[in-house]
């Protein structure tokens, strides 16, 4: 995980059709189906409030596409190379 990603853990991701179907079938595991792939990450933020405000802008501008806010904690267990 890069330093930028560590400083900006709140992510807005674009949910694809396949992920949306998985989310409907397995509601408890919807966030685990999201991979840490930057092609789905729309934006990163330091604060949840900033991410929520931008999510509202995205939802108003594109009603057909679904977006989610997630907290990216993937880098917590990574080893630091010295």
C-alpha positions as CSV (number, residue, x, y, z in Angstrom):
1,X,0.0,0.0,0.0
2,X,1.4,3.3,-1.0
3,X,1.8,6.3,1.3
4,X,-0.9,8.2,-0.5
5,X,-3.3,5.3,0.0
6,X,-2.4,5.1,3.7
7,X,-3.2,8.8,4.1
8,X,-6.5,8.6,2.2
9,X,-8.2,5.4,3.4
10,X,-11.8,6.4,2.5
11,X,-12.6,5.3,-1.0
12,X,-15.5,5.8,-3.3
13,X,-15.7,2.8,-5.6
14,X,-17.9,2.2,-8.7
15,X,-19.9,-1.0,-8.3
16,X,-20.0,-3.1,-11.4
17,X,-23.0,-5.2,-12.4
18,X,-21.5,-8.5,-11.1
19,X,-20.6,-7.0,-7.8
20,X,-24.1,-5.5,-7.5
21,X,-25.6,-9.0,-8.0
22,X,-23.3,-10.5,-5.4
23,X,-24.3,-7.7,-3.0
24,X,-27.9,-8.5,-3.4
25,X,-27.4,-12.2,-2.8
26,X,-24.9,-12.0,0.1
27,X,-25.6,-8.8,2.0
28,X,-23.3,-9.6,4.9
29,X,-20.3,-10.0,2.6
30,X,-20.8,-7.1,0.2
31,X,-17.7,-5.3,1.1
32,X,-15.5,-8.4,1.0
33,X,-16.5,-8.9,-2.7
34,X,-14.8,-5.6,-3.5
35,X,-11.3,-6.1,-4.7
36,X,-8.5,-3.6,-4.0
37,X,-8.3,-2.7,-7.7
38,X,-7.7,1.0,-8.5
39,X,-9.7,0.6,-11.7
40,X,-12.9,0.6,-9.5
41,X,-11.7,3.3,-7.2
42,X,-13.2,6.7,-8.2
43,X,-11.6,8.8,-5.5
44,X,-9.8,8.7,-2.2
45,X,-10.3,10.9,0.8
46,X,-8.8,11.4,4.3
47,X,-12.1,12.2,5.9
48,X,-15.4,10.3,5.7
49,X,-17.4,13.6,5.4
50,X,-15.5,14.6,2.3
51,X,-16.1,11.2,0.7
52,X,-19.9,11.4,1.6
53,X,-20.1,14.8,0.1
54,X,-18.5,13.7,-3.2
55,X,-20.6,10.6,-3.2
56,X,-23.7,12.8,-3.3
57,X,-22.3,14.7,-6.2
58,X,-21.6,11.5,-8.1
59,X,-25.1,10.1,-7.4
60,X,-26.7,13.3,-8.6
61,X,-24.7,13.4,-11.8
62,X,-25.1,9.7,-12.8
63,X,-28.2,8.0,-11.5
64,X,-27.6,4.7,-13.4
65,X,-24.3,3.9,-11.7
66,X,-24.0,2.7,-8.1
67,X,-21.1,3.9,-5.9
68,X,-20.1,2.8,-2.4
69,X,-17.9,4.3,0.3
70,X,-15.4,1.9,1.8
71,X,-12.6,2.2,4.4
72,X,-9.5,0.6,2.8
73,X,-7.7,-1.2,5.6
74,X,-5.7,-3.6,3.4
75,X,-2.4,-2.1,4.1
76,X,-2.4,-2.6,7.9
77,X,-0.9,-6.0,7.8
78,X,1.6,-5.5,5.1
79,X,5.3,-5.8,5.9
80,X,7.4,-2.7,5.6
81,X,10.6,-3.3,3.6
82,X,13.7,-1.8,5.2
